[in-house]
Amino acid sequence: MIIHIEPKSSFQALSSDTIYGAAFSAIYNLYEDFDEMLDLFKQTPPFLISSAFPFVFAEEIAHFFPKPIEGPQQKLTTFDGNTVKQMKSAKYIHESLFNKWINGEINYDYLASNISEYSPKDGLMYSKDLSLEFNIKSLDIARNSINRQTQFTDIFYSAGNYYTNAGLFFLVRFKDNESEKKYSGLIKGAFKFLRDRGFGGDVSAGKGHFEIIDITDTEIIHEPEKGNRFISLSRYHPTQDEISAYKGNRDLWYEIFTKRGRSSDGRIRKQVRFFTEGSTFPDLNKEVYGETIPVAKDAVEFGYAFNVRMR
């Protein structure tokens, strides 16, 4: 399942843990068997959700995925400074490039060596043959808050993206046909609920509002039939067994994001570290990677990998 949304206001990046949290908050209000579903996630999740990535409106919607993190290709060849700068600026690559990459047809060196054929713009890399007109701009917006101890006004800044002729999409993958039949309607209802409310804690300040463009079952990822590795399209918190299996394996390339949220009563939650989207790992021959992490009383973070096979 692919869910396309068009931001209608300033929009912060949507990582998988944020989407899970918002979706489960909505489902809590819609589904009487919520506790039963949450228990399933603590064992084997009936569905997985990816982080959100950019798309561009065109004759056919152009989807972009995170550029895979792979150490060897980035160290084998020395490129000129401008090429390296362009490669670093491209956080996302067009779906055609992503599919070639996971099938072992291209890599970092290939793109860098043929950089003249591609257009890196606003963090997206795509073939110059594609005529894509869009803008994705990040702006810092000044906000006021009242310091309850001093009673003085504090000024802080929050970042957000503005999308022109572009939007965001994320993926939902069901465990099996039974899970899809049971939960697909519920998920659609949850995001329609969120459409009316918005994403994030700043909806009252005009942020996080969106429209649902469509919800489809189109397949846009073409995994290889066999792969010895996988890329995660979500934030991923490995189990202890997975960490043990990865130890000593050099075919492991990643970045780490650290999160420490707050409960609704203002209490600081347990700190959690995730592997970021685009990180790549050796295949452990598992269907599900990751786990839920308790961070406070009656609160969890979702650290399941949205794993995609690759060579």
C-alpha positions in Angstrom: 0.0 0.0 0.0 1.3 3.5 -0.9 -0.1 6.6 0.7 0.5 9.9 -1.0 0.0 13.1 0.9 0.3 16.7 -0.2 1.4 19.1 2.6 -0.7 22.2 2.9 1.5 24.0 5.4 5.0 23.8 6.9 5.8 20.1 7.3 8.5 18.5 9.4 10.2 15.3 8.2 8.1 12.2 8.8 10.0 9.3 10.1 8.5 5.9 10.6 8.4 6.2 14.4 6.4 9.5 14.1 4.0 7.9 11.6 3.5 4.8 13.8 2.8 7.0 16.8 0.3 9.2 14.9 -1.4 6.2 13.3 -1.7 4.3 16.6 -3.1 7.4 18.3 -5.8 7.6 15.6 -6.5 3.8 15.7 -6.9 4.0 19.4 -9.9 6.2 18.8 -11.3 4.1 16.0 -10.7 0.4 16.9 -12.2 -1.4 19.9 -9.6 -4.2 19.7 -6.6 -1.8 19.9 -4.9 -3.6 22.8 -5.0 -6.9 20.9 -3.3 -5.2 17.9 -0.7 -3.6 20.0 0.1 -7.0 21.6 0.7 -8.4 18.1 3.3 -5.7 17.5 5.2 -6.7 20.5 5.5 -10.2 18.9 5.1 -10.3 15.1 3.7 -7.1 13.6 0.7 -7.6 11.3 2.0 -4.7 9.1 5.0 -2.4 8.8 5.2 1.3 7.9 8.1 3.1 6.2 9.3 6.6 6.8 7.9 9.2 4.4 9.9 10.2 1.3 9.4 12.9 -1.4 7.5 12.5 -4.6 7.1 15.0 -7.5 3.9 15.5 -9.5 4.5 14.7 -13.2 2.8 12.8 -16.0 3.5 9.8 -13.7 4.3 10.5 -10.1 8.1 10.4 -9.6 9.0 8.7 -6.3 12.3 9.2 -4.4 13.9 6.8 -1.9 16.9 7.3 0.4 20.3 6.9 -1.2 21.7 3.7 0.2 24.5 4.0 2.7 27.3 1.8 1.5 30.9 2.4 2.6 33.0 0.5 0.1 31.8 2.3 -3.0 32.3 5.7 -1.3 36.0 4.9 -0.5 37.2 3.1 -3.7 37.4 6.1 -5.9 38.4 9.7 -5.4 36.2 12.2 -7.2 36.6 16.0 -7.6 35.2 18.2 -5.0 32.1 19.4 -7.0 31.1 15.8 -7.7 31.4 14.9 -4.0 29.4 17.9 -3.1 26.6 17.0 -5.5 26.5 13.4 -4.2 26.4 14.5 -0.6 23.6 17.0 -1.4 21.4 14.2 -2.9 19.7 12.6 0.1 17.1 10.8 -2.2 17.4 9.1 -5.5 14.7 8.6 -8.2 12.8 5.2 -8.0 14.5 4.0 -11.2 17.9 4.5 -9.7 16.9 3.0 -6.4 15.6 -0.2 -8.1 18.8 -0.5 -10.1 20.9 0.0 -7.0 19.1 -2.7 -4.9 19.5 -5.1 -7.9 23.2 -4.5 -8.0 23.2 -2.7 -11.3 24.6 0.6 -10.0 26.2 2.0 -6.9 27.8 5.2 -5.5 30.7 5.1 -7.8 28.5 4.7 -10.9 26.4 7.7 -10.0 29.4 9.8 -9.1 31.2 8.8 -12.4 28.1 9.8 -14.4 27.1 12.8 -12.4 26.7 14.9 -15.6 23.7 12.8 -16.6 21.8 13.6 -13.4 20.2 16.7 -11.8 20.6 17.0 -8.0 18.0 19.5 -6.8 16.5 20.2 -3.4 18.1 17.0 -2.1 16.7 14.8 -5.0 18.8 13.1 -7.7 17.2 12.1 -11.0 18.0 11.8 -14.7 18.2 15.0 -16.7 15.9 13.3 -19.2 13.1 13.8 -16.7 11.4 17.2 -16.8 10.5 17.7 -13.2 9.3 21.1 -12.0 9.1 21.4 -8.2 10.5 23.1 -5.1 11.1 21.7 -1.7 12.4 24.5 0.6 13.3 24.3 4.3 12.6 27.4 6.4 13.2 28.1 10.1 10.1 29.8 11.7 10.3 31.9 14.8 8.0 30.8 17.6 7.3 32.3 21.1 6.9 30.4 24.3 6.4 31.5 27.9 9.1 30.5 30.4 6.9 29.4 33.4 9.7 30.0 35.9 10.7 33.5 34.8 7.4 34.5 33.0 9.5 36.0 30.2 8.9 35.2 26.5 11.4 32.9 24.9 12.0 32.8 21.2 12.8 29.5 19.5 13.0 28.3 15.9 11.4 25.2 14.4 12.3 24.0 10.9 9.8 22.9 8.3 9.6 22.1 4.6 7.4 23.7 2.1 6.4 21.7 -1.0 5.5 23.1 -4.4 4.3 20.5 -7.0 5.6 17.8 -4.7 4.6 15.8 -1.6 5.4 12.9 0.6 4.6 9.2 0.4 5.1 6.2 2.7 4.6 2.5 2.4 2.5 0.0 4.3 3.4 -3.7 4.0 1.1 -6.4 5.5 2.3 -9.6 7.0 -0.1 -11.7 4.9 -3.5 -11.6 3.1 -5.3 -12.1 6.3 -3.6 -9.1 8.0 -4.3 -7.0 4.9 -7.9 -7.9 4.9 -8.2 -7.1 8.7 -6.2 -3.9 8.9 -6.1 -2.2 5.5 -9.4 -0.4 6.1 -8.4 0.6 9.6 -5.2 2.1 8.4 -7.0 4.1 5.7 -9.4 5.3 8.3 -6.6 6.3 10.6 -4.9 8.5 8.0 -8.2 10.1 7.0 -8.6 10.9 10.7 -5.1 12.4 10.8 -5.9 14.4 7.6 -8.5 16.4 9.6 -6.2 16.8 12.6 -2.7 17.0 11.1 0.7 15.5 12.0 2.8 16.6 14.9 2.5 18.7 18.0 2.4 22.1 16.1 -0.9 21.6 14.3 -2.4 24.5 16.4 0.3 26.7 15.0 -0.6 25.9 11.4 1.9 23.1 10.8 1.5 19.5 9.7 -1.7 19.8 7.7 -2.1 17.8 4.5 -4.5 16.3 2.0 -4.5 12.6 1.0 -3.8 12.4 -2.8 -4.5 8.7 -3.1 -4.0 5.3 -1.4 -3.0 2.6 -3.9 -1.5 -0.9 -4.1 0.9 -0.1 -7.0 4.2 -1.9 -6.7 7.1 0.6 -7.2 9.9 -1.4 -5.6 11.4 -4.2 -7.6 13.3 -6.3 -5.2 15.8 -9.0 -6.5 14.5 -12.5 -6.0 17.6 -13.3 -4.0 19.7 -10.9 -2.0 22.5 -11.2 0.6 21.7 -7.8 2.2 18.8 -5.4 2.9 18.2 -1.7 3.1 15.8 -0.3 5.7 13.2 2.3 4.6 12.4 3.1 8.3 14.2 3.8 11.5 15.4 0.5 12.8 16.1 -0.6 16.4 17.7 -4.1 16.2 17.0 -6.8 18.8 19.8 -8.0 20.9 20.1 -11.2 18.8 20.4 -9.1 15.7 23.1 -7.0 17.2 25.0 -10.2 18.1 24.6 -11.5 14.6 26.0 -8.2 13.1 29.1 -8.1 15.3 32.2 -8.7 13.3 30.4 -8.3 9.9 32.0 -5.6 7.8 29.1 -5.5 5.4 27.2 -3.1 7.7 26.8 0.5 6.8 24.6 2.9 8.7 24.0 6.3 10.4 22.4 6.6 13.9 19.7 8.9 15.1 19.1 9.4 18.8 15.6 10.3 20.1 14.3 11.3 23.5 10.7 12.3 23.6 8.3 13.6 26.2 5.1 12.2 27.6 1.9 14.2 27.4 2.6 15.3 31.1 6.0 16.6 30.1 8.1 13.8 31.6 11.2 12.9 29.6 11.1 9.4 28.1 13.8 6.8 27.7 16.4 7.6 25.1 16.3 5.4 22.0 18.9 5.0 19.2 17.8 4.0 15.7 19.6 3.1 12.5 18.4 5.7 10.0 16.6 5.2 6.7 19.0 4.1 4.0 21.2 2.0 6.3 22.2 -1.3 4.8 22.7 -4.7 6.6 23.6 -8.3 5.9 20.6 -10.5 5.4 19.9 -12.7 8.5 17.2 -14.7 6.6 14.4 -13.1 8.7 11.1 -11.7 7.6 10.9 -9.1 10.4 13.8 -7.1 11.9 13.6 -4.9 14.9 11.4 -4.5 17.9 9.1 -2.2 19.9 11.0 -0.4 22.7 9.2 0.6 26.0 10.1 4.2 26.7 7.7 5.1 29.5 4.7 3.7 31.3 2.1 2.7 28.6 4.4 4.1 25.8 6.6 2.4 23.2 8.6 3.4 20.2 8.4 1.3 17.0 11.8 0.2 15.8 10.9 -2.3 13.1 12.9 -2.2 9.9 11.0 -1.8 6.6 13.4 -4.2 5.0 14.0 -4.4 1.3 16.2 -7.1 -0.2 19.3 -5.9 -2.2 22.4 -7.3 -3.8 
